[in-house]
Every structure is written in structure tokens, then in C-alpha cells.
Amino acid sequence: MAMHEEAVLYPPTTAYPFFLSAKRYWLPEFEKNASDPEALTLLFLHATSFHKETWMPTLEAIFALAKKPKSSVKIREAWCLDCPNHGAAGLANANVLLQPEFFLNFSCERYAQGIHHFLSVTPDEGGAVDFRTRNLVGIGHSLGGCAVTLLQDIEPRFPFSSLILIEPLISPAGGQHLIKIRELLVKGAYERRDVWPTREKAMVALKTRDRTRNWDPRILENFVKYGIVEHPGNHYPEGKYPGVTLACTRDQEAAMYRDPDGATKPVETLNRICPTMPVHVILGEIADFVPRRVHEAIKKSQPWASVDVIKAAGHLIVQEIPERLGKSIFAALAKNETTSHTRSRL
């Protein structure tokens, strides 16, 4: 399947200090949907320590289902966006992220603000798309699920027709229930190996590491290609520095985990939007990151449009079973279509 892509990098402005990096994905079969106002524009936000290209295998699975002749889901295109301190954006923003205002001071809400700024840049201002005219569906994993939720509170609001949250790092019963996992994640961020002589050596190391050896091979390949960048020390004449390092630095990763409101503020937003907007939640059956009691609280906390608990999956569903996740996301999109058509007949 020939999935087309287009990379976009917006420079900083007086209104927003960071580069914003995104990619648009589509199939030739979707181009006929460009004139259909109901065709979906999917917006994907990634988890902490990852990058926008981590969604590619999941997108391939969704697109394969959507292009079938009898599919009820019409997709126009998908956009995947980096958190400003991750991926290609993290590399472009390396210097500004060292400024006191932002160093060790990034958050889920800042991710949401960055996405809002990206959506707000109109074609007249050099933007790629007028998102105000699109039928938007927000899809986020972990941090991305929280960010796409908080995006619904930023004015002016964009016309999202539904949200799909994958293992959102929220705690309806209070942030204290995630304190332990946050502490472990911060510890893990600082203990994580972050330099390698070459990308090839990085791949060998990641294939044997406990947290990464179960990733889909395409995810590993994309992480080494997009989640790892040239080490800044390579620019020194001595040439004694490692060759490659993480695009999202250990400091920036830890800063995201320390966000004091990241697990609770999105709950307030969900309390407001779930009664009026279809919001789907997808969880892993294995409580390897998010405690099981938090999973149970999430399932009971809202009038979700659907809840899918994927067997033999943990928190890193996107990285480990993108094919199965693509089917679950597509099922949620199809349910939206069925519900919409039912309402239109009433």
C-alpha cells in the first residue's frame, strides 16, 4: 500500500516561540473525498518519549480498512504532530528548550497549546490547511490522549466531531493514584541509555532492551530513524563524542512525567465534553504502566461512546500491536458513522 506523506515545519513567530513539526498522510484513493465536507481529517498525537512517525504502522492498518469498497468510513487525510520537545520538533527547538522559561518546564498543556497554534495557522498565513473547515477526529496515546482532550478547552475551539483516547494517562479519582508510576517513569528516563556510536548500534541495543524488544519491527525502525538524532557533540572538532542521541532528551522526557496537572485536568474537560461528543477509549488488558484500579476508574468515569480493552496488550499498544490497534480505531470511527446516520434519520 503506497501511503503518501508530506512533511510540514512551521517556524517560531512572535505569537509562538517553537518550531512545529507535522506530517500529512493519505492514500490516492482518498483524494476523491477532498470535496466531501463529512470526510474525516484525523489528528494523531503521540505519547511521551515518542514522535509523530510512530503512528505510521497504525495508520497503514486504518487506511487499508477505509479504502475497502464497502467501508462506511470516509477519510480525507491524517495529520501526525510532534510535541514541540519531541522528534523533529525537539531537534529544531533544542536551543529554545534550554531557556529558563522552558527548561524542565514542559507539560501536557504545552503540547495542547502547540497543536492549537498549528491548527490556527491559516493558508493565508502560510499554513497547509484551513482546519476550521474540516471534520476533525482527535486521536491520542497516553500523553497525546490528554493533550487532545485539553485542546478542546483552548479558544477559539476547533470543530472536533469525536475523540479516541488510547491508554490516556488520566486518573479520575485523583492524581495521587499515579504518583508511584510517575516516579518510576522519571527514574527510568534518567537511567535510560541515550547515546550510541551509530544508528545501527542503537538498533542492536533496542532489540535487546526489555521495554523495546517487543515493539513491532516497523516501530523500532521508525524510532531509530526519527526518534534518534545526530549528537550535538559531533560538531566539536575533537570528534570524541557519541554519534547519535535521543531526539527527546532525558530532561525533557522527565519534565513531561512531572507535570502536576497532567492526570487530572483532562478529566475536568472530559466531564464537560463526553455528554455531548462521542469520546471513545481504548485500553490494554495488561496493567503494566497504568494501575488496574485506575483502568477501572477510567472505564466507569464517563459515558464513553465505546470502550475497547485489547487482550494481551499493555500501555504501549501503539508500539507493540499497531495492526490490532488500527482495527480498534477503525471500529470507533465506524461507530461514529453509524451513530451519525441514525441521528440524521430521527
C-alpha positions as CSV (number, residue, x, y, z in Angstrom):
1,M,0.0,0.0,0.0
2,A,1.5,3.3,-1.1
3,M,0.8,5.7,1.7
4,H,1.7,9.2,0.7
5,E,3.2,11.7,3.1
6,E,4.1,15.4,3.3
7,A,6.3,17.0,6.0
8,V,5.5,20.4,7.3
9,L,7.7,22.6,9.6
10,Y,6.3,25.9,10.9
11,P,8.9,28.3,12.2
12,P,8.6,30.2,15.5
13,T,6.7,33.5,15.5
14,T,6.2,36.4,17.9
15,A,3.0,34.6,18.9
16,Y,4.6,31.2,19.5
17,P,8.2,30.5,20.3
18,F,8.6,26.9,19.0
19,F,9.0,25.2,15.7
20,L,6.0,22.9,15.0
21,S,6.6,19.7,13.0
22,A,3.9,17.6,11.4
23,K,3.3,15.1,8.6
24,R,0.2,14.6,6.5
25,Y,-0.6,11.1,5.3
26,W,-3.1,9.9,2.7
27,L,-3.8,7.4,0.0
28,P,-4.5,8.2,-3.6
29,E,-7.9,6.5,-3.1
30,F,-8.8,9.3,-0.5
31,E,-8.3,12.2,-2.9
32,K,-11.9,11.8,-4.2
33,N,-13.0,12.7,-0.7
34,A,-11.4,16.2,-0.8
35,S,-14.7,17.8,-1.7
36,D,-16.8,16.0,0.8
37,P,-17.2,18.1,4.0
38,E,-18.1,14.9,6.0
39,A,-14.8,13.1,5.1
40,L,-12.6,12.8,8.1
41,T,-9.4,14.6,8.9
42,L,-7.7,12.5,11.6
43,L,-5.3,14.2,14.0
44,F,-2.8,11.9,15.9
45,L,-0.8,12.9,19.0
46,H,1.9,10.6,20.3
47,A,3.0,9.5,23.8
48,T,5.9,10.9,25.9
49,S,9.3,10.0,24.5
50,F,8.0,9.1,21.0
51,H,7.5,11.0,17.8
52,K,4.8,11.6,15.1
53,E,6.1,8.8,12.8
54,T,5.4,6.2,15.5
55,W,1.8,6.2,14.1
56,M,2.7,5.0,10.6
57,P,2.0,1.3,11.1
58,T,-1.3,2.0,12.8
59,L,-2.2,4.4,10.0
60,E,-1.5,1.7,7.4
61,A,-3.9,-0.6,9.2
62,I,-6.7,2.1,9.4
63,F,-6.2,3.1,5.7
64,A,-6.3,-0.5,4.5
65,L,-9.7,-0.9,6.1
66,A,-11.0,2.5,5.0
67,K,-10.2,2.0,1.3
68,K,-12.3,-1.1,1.0
69,P,-15.3,-0.6,-1.3
70,K,-17.9,-1.2,1.4
71,S,-16.3,0.9,4.1
72,S,-18.6,3.4,5.8
73,V,-15.7,5.5,6.9
74,K,-14.5,8.2,4.5
75,I,-11.1,9.6,5.3
76,R,-9.7,12.7,3.7
77,E,-6.2,12.6,5.3
78,A,-4.4,12.1,8.6
79,W,-2.1,14.5,10.4
80,C,0.5,13.4,12.9
81,L,2.1,16.1,15.1
82,D,5.2,16.2,17.2
83,C,5.1,17.5,20.8
84,P,7.4,20.6,20.5
85,N,10.1,18.9,22.6
86,H,10.0,15.6,20.8
87,G,11.0,14.2,17.4
88,A,12.0,16.6,14.6
89,A,10.4,19.4,16.6
90,G,12.6,18.6,19.6
91,L,15.7,18.8,17.5
92,A,14.6,22.1,15.9
93,N,13.7,23.6,19.3
94,A,16.8,22.4,21.1
95,N,18.2,25.8,21.9
96,V,14.9,27.4,23.0
97,L,14.2,24.5,25.2
98,L,17.3,25.3,27.2
99,Q,16.0,28.8,28.1
100,P,15.0,29.1,31.8
101,E,11.3,29.6,30.9
102,F,11.1,26.2,29.3
103,F,13.9,24.1,30.6
104,L,12.4,21.3,32.8
105,N,9.1,23.1,32.4
106,F,7.1,21.4,29.6
107,S,3.7,19.8,30.1
108,C,0.7,18.2,28.5
109,E,-1.0,21.6,28.3
110,R,2.0,23.0,26.4
111,Y,1.6,20.1,23.9
112,A,-2.1,21.1,23.5
113,Q,-1.2,24.8,23.0
114,G,1.3,23.8,20.3
115,I,-1.3,21.8,18.5
116,H,-3.8,24.6,18.8
117,H,-1.3,27.0,17.3
118,F,-0.6,24.6,14.4
119,L,-4.3,24.3,13.6
120,S,-4.7,28.1,13.8
121,V,-2.2,28.9,11.0
122,T,-4.4,29.5,8.0
123,P,-3.3,29.1,4.4
124,D,-3.2,32.9,4.1
125,E,-0.6,32.9,6.8
126,G,1.4,30.1,5.3
127,G,-0.4,27.2,6.8
128,A,-1.0,24.0,4.9
129,V,-4.7,23.5,5.7
130,D,-7.7,25.5,6.9
131,F,-8.6,23.1,9.8
132,R,-11.7,25.2,10.7
133,T,-13.4,23.7,7.7
134,R,-12.5,20.1,8.4
135,N,-14.4,17.3,10.1
136,L,-11.8,16.6,12.7
137,V,-11.3,13.5,14.8
138,G,-8.6,13.7,17.6
139,I,-6.7,10.5,18.4
140,G,-4.1,10.4,21.2
141,H,-2.0,7.9,23.0
142,S,-1.1,8.4,26.7
143,L,0.2,12.0,26.8
144,G,-1.3,12.6,23.4
145,G,-4.7,11.5,24.7
146,C,-4.5,14.0,27.5
147,A,-3.3,16.8,25.1
148,V,-6.0,16.2,22.5
149,T,-8.6,16.4,25.4
150,L,-7.2,19.7,26.7
151,L,-7.2,21.0,23.2
152,Q,-11.0,21.1,23.4
153,D,-10.8,23.9,26.0
154,I,-8.5,26.3,24.1
155,E,-10.2,29.2,22.4
156,P,-11.1,29.6,19.6
157,R,-12.2,26.0,19.6
158,F,-11.9,23.8,16.6
159,P,-14.8,21.6,15.3
160,F,-13.9,18.1,16.5
161,S,-16.6,15.6,15.8
162,S,-15.1,12.9,18.1
163,L,-12.1,11.8,20.1
164,I,-10.4,8.5,20.5
165,L,-8.2,8.2,23.6
166,I,-5.7,5.3,23.8
167,E,-4.4,4.4,27.3
168,P,-4.8,8.1,28.4
169,L,-2.6,8.8,31.4
170,I,-5.5,10.2,33.5
171,S,-6.8,9.4,36.9
172,P,-10.5,10.2,37.6
173,A,-10.1,9.5,41.3
174,G,-7.2,12.0,41.7
175,G,-3.5,12.3,40.7
176,Q,-2.3,10.6,43.8
177,H,-3.1,7.2,42.2
178,L,-0.4,7.8,39.5
179,I,2.3,9.2,41.8
180,K,4.3,5.9,42.0
181,I,4.2,5.3,38.3
182,R,5.3,8.9,37.6
183,E,8.2,8.5,40.0
184,L,9.2,5.2,38.2
185,L,8.9,6.9,34.8
186,V,11.2,9.8,35.8
187,K,13.7,7.4,37.2
188,G,13.6,5.4,34.0
189,A,14.0,8.5,31.9
190,Y,17.2,9.4,33.6
191,E,18.6,5.8,33.7
192,R,17.8,5.2,30.0
193,R,20.7,4.9,27.7
194,D,20.6,8.0,25.4
195,V,23.8,7.9,23.3
196,W,25.1,5.4,20.7
197,P,28.0,5.4,18.3
198,T,25.7,4.8,15.3
199,R,22.1,4.2,14.5
200,E,23.0,0.6,13.7
201,K,24.4,0.2,17.2
202,A,21.3,1.8,18.6
203,M,19.1,-0.7,16.8
204,V,21.0,-3.6,18.2
205,A,20.7,-2.2,21.7
206,L,17.0,-1.5,21.4
207,K,16.3,-5.0,20.2
208,T,17.6,-6.5,23.4
209,R,16.2,-3.9,25.9
210,D,13.2,-5.1,28.0
211,R,11.0,-2.1,27.2
212,T,11.6,-2.1,23.4
213,R,12.3,-5.7,22.3
214,N,8.6,-6.4,22.0
215,W,8.0,-3.5,19.7
216,D,6.7,-4.1,16.2
217,P,9.8,-4.1,13.9
218,R,8.4,-1.2,11.9
219,I,8.1,0.9,15.1
220,L,11.8,0.1,16.0
221,E,12.9,1.1,12.5
222,N,11.0,4.3,12.7
223,F,12.3,5.1,16.2
224,V,15.9,4.7,15.1
225,K,15.2,6.8,12.0
226,Y,13.1,9.6,13.6
227,G,13.4,9.3,17.4
228,I,17.2,9.4,17.3
229,V,19.2,12.4,16.0
230,E,22.8,13.4,15.5
231,H,24.5,14.1,18.8
232,P,25.3,17.8,19.2
233,G,28.8,17.0,20.3
234,N,29.6,15.8,16.7
235,H,30.1,19.5,15.8
236,Y,33.1,19.8,18.1
237,P,36.5,19.4,16.3
238,E,37.8,16.8,18.8
239,G,35.4,14.2,17.5
240,K,35.4,12.4,20.8
241,Y,31.6,12.4,21.2
242,P,29.0,9.7,20.5
243,G,27.3,9.8,17.2
244,V,23.6,9.8,17.9
245,T,21.3,10.5,20.8
246,L,17.6,10.7,21.7
247,A,15.5,13.4,19.9
248,C,13.5,13.8,23.2
249,T,16.2,14.4,25.8
250,R,16.1,12.6,29.1
251,D,15.5,16.0,30.8
252,Q,12.5,16.8,28.6
253,E,11.0,13.3,29.0
254,A,11.3,13.6,32.8
255,A,9.7,17.1,32.7
256,M,6.6,15.6,31.0
257,Y,6.2,13.0,33.7
258,R,6.5,15.6,36.4
259,D,3.5,17.6,35.1
260,P,1.4,18.0,38.2
261,D,-1.9,18.5,36.4
262,G,-1.5,16.2,33.5
263,A,-3.5,13.3,35.0
264,T,-6.4,15.4,36.4
265,K,-7.0,18.5,34.3
266,P,-8.1,16.4,31.3
267,V,-10.7,14.7,33.5
268,E,-12.4,18.1,34.1
269,T,-12.6,18.6,30.3
270,L,-13.9,15.1,29.7
271,N,-16.7,15.7,32.3
272,R,-17.8,18.6,30.1
273,I,-17.5,17.1,26.6
274,C,-18.4,13.4,27.0
275,P,-22.2,14.1,27.4
276,T,-22.2,15.9,24.0
277,M,-19.4,14.5,21.9
278,P,-18.5,10.8,21.1
279,V,-15.4,10.0,23.0
280,H,-14.0,6.5,22.7
281,V,-11.4,4.9,25.0
282,I,-9.0,2.1,24.1
283,L,-7.2,0.3,26.9
284,G,-4.7,-2.5,27.2
285,E,-5.8,-5.6,29.2
286,I,-2.3,-5.7,31.0
287,A,-1.9,-3.1,33.7
288,D,1.9,-2.7,33.2
289,F,2.0,1.2,33.4
290,V,-1.4,2.4,34.5
291,P,-2.6,0.6,37.6
292,R,-5.6,-1.7,37.2
293,R,-7.6,0.4,39.7
294,V,-7.1,3.4,37.6
295,H,-8.1,1.5,34.5
296,E,-11.4,0.5,36.2
297,A,-11.9,4.1,37.3
298,I,-11.4,5.3,33.8
299,K,-14.0,2.9,32.4
300,K,-16.6,4.0,34.9
301,S,-15.9,7.7,34.8
302,Q,-17.6,8.8,31.7
303,P,-20.5,8.0,29.3
304,W,-17.9,6.8,26.7
305,A,-19.1,6.2,23.2
306,S,-17.2,2.9,23.3
307,V,-14.7,1.1,25.5
308,D,-12.3,-1.5,23.9
309,V,-10.0,-3.4,26.1
310,I,-7.4,-5.1,23.9
311,K,-6.3,-8.5,25.1
312,A,-2.6,-9.3,25.6
313,A,-1.7,-5.6,25.3
314,G,-0.3,-3.1,27.8
315,H,0.3,0.6,27.8
316,L,2.4,0.7,24.7
317,I,-0.3,-0.6,22.3
318,V,0.9,1.7,19.5
319,Q,4.4,0.3,19.6
320,E,3.6,-3.4,20.2
321,I,0.4,-4.2,18.2
322,P,-0.3,-1.4,15.7
323,E,-2.3,-3.7,13.4
324,R,-4.8,-4.6,16.2
325,L,-4.9,-1.0,17.4
326,G,-5.7,0.1,13.8
327,K,-8.7,-2.2,13.8
328,S,-9.9,-0.8,17.1
329,I,-9.6,2.8,16.0
330,F,-11.4,2.0,12.7
331,A,-14.2,0.3,14.7
332,A,-14.6,3.5,16.7
333,L,-14.7,5.6,13.5
334,A,-17.3,3.3,12.0
335,K,-19.4,3.5,15.1
336,N,-19.3,7.3,14.8
337,E,-20.7,7.0,11.3
338,T,-23.4,4.6,12.3
339,T,-24.5,6.9,15.2
340,S,-24.4,10.0,12.9
341,H,-26.6,8.4,10.3
342,T,-29.0,7.1,12.9
343,R,-29.4,10.6,14.4
344,S,-29.8,12.2,10.9
345,R,-32.9,9.9,10.3
346,L,-34.5,10.8,13.6
